[in-house]
Amino acid sequence: MAGRRRKRKWIAILVILLLALLAAWLLRSVFVVRSLEVTGNARTSDEEIVRAARVRFGASMLLVDGEEIRRQVNATGTVCLDRVEKRYPDTLVLEVHERTRAAMLLHMGKIRILDEMGCLMESAEDVPDTDLVYVSGMRVSSLEVGEQMRAAEGQTQAYCAVMGALLSQGANIYVSELDLSDVKNLQIITRTGIRVELGGVEDMENKIAWMKSAVADLERRGEGGGTLDVRSGSKADYTRPTAAS
């Protein structure tokens, strides 16, 4: 009986070793990166994104570091990695979206180009020849390519709320400047010099909808300057500029 038990024990050990060897072989020879696919891109080629990701072909699928790939892809400034999908046995799929220039601000002597989420896309010495919202009053503490800016309390949230509403409603075409000096009293300057009072970040979609409708009407009537109050989110009150202003 003891002999049979020892025999079964050795057989079990042998099976475990064989399974371990099989698993090691699968990891090294089967479950390795051989293919990389990209989805969600339009302006940026697959090849550019694959190069940016710095994925080592032949590496174990199990050891792929999605966070590191995200940092590498996002560091391009123009592309954002949303998800890394592992399709076993040997394919990685990178789901991305391309960033869109939305605004610019002056920081440390350079023009910083931001997307609608406040992520730095690029830096420039001169103002770009394109219509971007100029952001003023932003007290930036950290700004790195491909990452969302860090600023004084509430400012990044306010930026995202206003820019998101402007872009979703196509109202950015009326805007020259976004003043974030006071997050409880946000203001916009239109291209015709109208100062739009937004108040805080709450109900921003409605505020921008009222702004867009009112500013479009005022521009059609040749009105410029003055103040447009949309702080309530339920109406737009326009005050013409005084003679002194």
C-alpha positions in Angstrom: 0.0 0.0 0.0 2.8 2.4 0.9 4.5 1.7 -2.4 1.4 2.4 -4.4 0.9 5.7 -2.5 4.5 6.8 -3.2 3.9 5.8 -6.9 0.7 7.9 -7.1 2.5 10.8 -5.4 5.4 10.7 -7.9 2.9 10.5 -10.8 1.0 13.5 -9.4 4.3 15.5 -9.1 5.2 14.5 -12.7 1.8 15.6 -13.9 2.2 19.0 -12.2 5.7 19.4 -13.6 4.4 18.6 -17.1 1.5 21.1 -16.7 4.0 23.7 -15.5 6.2 23.1 -18.5 3.2 23.2 -20.8 2.0 26.5 -19.3 5.5 28.0 -19.7 5.6 26.9 -23.3 2.2 28.4 -24.0 3.3 31.7 -22.4 6.5 31.8 -24.3 5.4 30.4 -27.6 1.6 30.9 -28.0 0.3 33.7 -25.8 2.7 36.3 -27.1 2.1 39.6 -29.0 2.2 39.0 -32.7 -0.4 41.5 -33.9 -1.5 45.0 -32.9 -4.7 46.6 -34.2 -5.8 50.2 -33.8 -9.4 51.5 -33.8 -10.9 55.0 -33.5 -8.3 56.9 -35.4 -8.9 58.9 -38.5 -6.2 61.6 -39.0 -3.4 59.6 -37.4 -2.1 56.5 -39.1 -2.1 53.1 -37.4 1.7 53.0 -37.9 2.2 56.2 -35.9 0.1 55.0 -33.0 1.8 51.6 -33.0 5.2 53.3 -32.9 4.1 55.5 -30.1 2.8 52.5 -28.1 6.3 50.9 -28.1 4.8 47.4 -27.7 7.4 44.7 -28.0 6.3 42.0 -30.4 7.0 38.6 -29.0 6.4 39.7 -25.4 4.0 37.8 -23.2 0.4 38.8 -23.5 0.0 38.4 -19.8 2.8 40.9 -19.1 1.5 43.7 -21.3 1.3 46.9 -19.3 -1.8 48.8 -20.4 -1.0 51.8 -18.3 2.5 52.2 -19.8 1.0 51.9 -23.3 -1.5 54.6 -22.3 1.3 57.0 -21.2 3.2 56.4 -24.4 0.3 56.9 -26.7 -1.1 59.9 -24.8 2.4 61.5 -24.9 1.9 62.2 -28.6 -0.6 64.9 -27.5 -2.8 64.2 -30.5 -4.2 60.8 -29.6 -5.8 59.5 -26.4 -5.8 55.8 -25.6 -9.2 54.7 -24.2 -8.6 51.0 -23.8 -6.2 48.1 -24.4 -8.0 44.9 -25.3 -6.2 41.5 -25.2 -7.5 39.1 -27.8 -5.9 35.8 -27.1 -3.8 34.1 -28.1 -1.7 36.9 -29.8 -3.5 40.2 -30.6 -3.6 43.5 -28.9 -6.3 46.1 -29.8 -5.7 49.7 -29.0 -9.0 51.7 -28.8 -8.2 55.4 -29.2 -9.8 58.8 -30.0 -8.1 61.7 -31.6 -7.9 65.0 -29.6 -9.3 68.2 -31.2 -7.8 71.6 -30.6 -10.2 73.6 -28.6 -8.4 76.4 -26.7 -5.1 78.1 -26.0 -3.5 79.7 -23.0 -0.3 81.5 -22.3 1.9 79.6 -19.8 5.5 80.2 -19.0 6.0 82.3 -22.1 4.5 79.8 -24.6 1.2 79.3 -26.2 -0.3 76.0 -24.9 -2.9 74.3 -27.1 -5.6 72.3 -25.2 -8.3 69.9 -26.1 -11.8 70.2 -24.6 -10.8 68.2 -21.5 -7.9 70.5 -20.8 -5.2 68.1 -22.0 -2.1 69.7 -23.5 -1.7 68.8 -27.1 1.3 70.9 -28.0 3.2 74.1 -27.3 4.0 76.9 -29.7 6.0 80.1 -29.8 3.4 82.0 -31.7 -0.4 82.2 -31.8 -1.6 79.5 -34.2 -3.4 80.6 -37.4 -6.7 79.1 -36.4 -9.8 80.0 -34.3 -9.3 78.8 -30.8 -10.8 80.1 -27.6 -8.3 82.1 -25.5 -8.3 81.1 -21.9 -7.4 83.7 -19.3 -7.2 83.7 -15.5 -6.0 80.1 -15.4 -3.6 79.5 -12.5 -1.8 76.4 -13.8 0.3 74.2 -11.5 1.2 71.4 -13.9 0.9 71.0 -17.6 2.4 68.0 -19.5 1.8 66.8 -23.1 -1.1 64.3 -23.2 -2.2 64.9 -19.6 -5.0 67.0 -18.2 -3.7 70.3 -16.8 -3.7 70.9 -13.0 -4.8 74.3 -11.9 -6.2 76.2 -8.9 -9.2 74.6 -7.2 -12.2 74.3 -9.5 -10.6 75.8 -12.6 -10.0 72.6 -14.5 -13.6 71.5 -13.8 -14.9 74.9 -14.9 -12.8 74.7 -18.1 -14.2 71.3 -19.0 -17.8 72.3 -18.2 -17.7 75.4 -20.4 -15.6 74.0 -23.3 -17.7 70.8 -23.3 -20.9 72.8 -23.6 -19.5 75.2 -26.2 -18.3 72.4 -28.5 -21.3 70.2 -28.1 -23.6 73.0 -29.2 -21.2 74.6 -31.8 -21.2 77.8 -29.8 -17.4 78.1 -29.7 -17.5 80.0 -33.1 -18.9 83.0 -31.2 -16.3 83.0 -28.5 -13.0 84.9 -28.3 -12.1 84.5 -24.7 -13.0 82.4 -21.6 -12.1 84.1 -18.3 -11.6 81.6 -15.5 -10.3 84.0 -12.9 -13.3 83.4 -10.6 -14.9 79.9 -10.9 -18.1 81.2 -9.3 -18.4 84.1 -11.8 -17.2 82.6 -15.1 -17.2 85.0 -18.1 -17.0 84.8 -21.8 -16.0 87.5 -24.3 -17.6 87.0 -27.7 -15.9 88.0 -31.0 -18.1 91.1 -31.1 -17.1 92.2 -27.6 -20.1 91.1 -25.6 -19.3 90.1 -22.1 -21.3 86.9 -21.2 -21.9 86.3 -17.5 -22.1 82.6 -16.8 -22.0 82.4 -13.0 -20.8 79.0 -11.7 -20.4 75.6 -13.5 -23.9 74.4 -12.7 -26.4 74.0 -15.6 -23.8 75.0 -18.1 -25.4 73.3 -21.2 -28.5 75.5 -20.7 -26.5 78.6 -20.1 -24.5 78.1 -23.3 -27.7 77.3 -25.3 -29.2 80.7 -24.2 -25.9 82.4 -24.9 -25.7 81.0 -28.4 -29.2 81.9 -29.4 -28.9 85.4 -28.0 -25.5 86.2 -29.4 -26.5 84.9 -32.8 -29.5 87.2 -32.8 -27.5 90.2 -31.5 -24.9 89.7 -34.2 -27.6 89.6 -36.9 -28.8 93.0 -35.6 -25.3 94.4 -35.5 -25.1 94.7 -31.8 -21.7 94.5 -30.1 -20.3 95.2 -26.7 -22.5 95.3 -23.6 -23.3 92.5 -21.2 -25.3 89.3 -21.6 -26.5 87.6 -18.4 -27.3 83.9 -18.7 -26.5 83.0 -15.1 -30.0 81.7 -14.4 -29.8 79.1 -17.2 -33.4 79.9 -18.1 -33.1 83.2 -19.9 -30.7 85.7 -21.4 -30.7 89.4 -20.4 -28.8 91.8 -22.6 -27.6 95.2 -21.5 -26.3 97.5 -24.2 -23.0 99.3 -23.6 -23.3 102.7 -22.1 -22.0 105.8 -23.9 -19.1 106.0 -21.4 -18.0 102.5 -22.3 
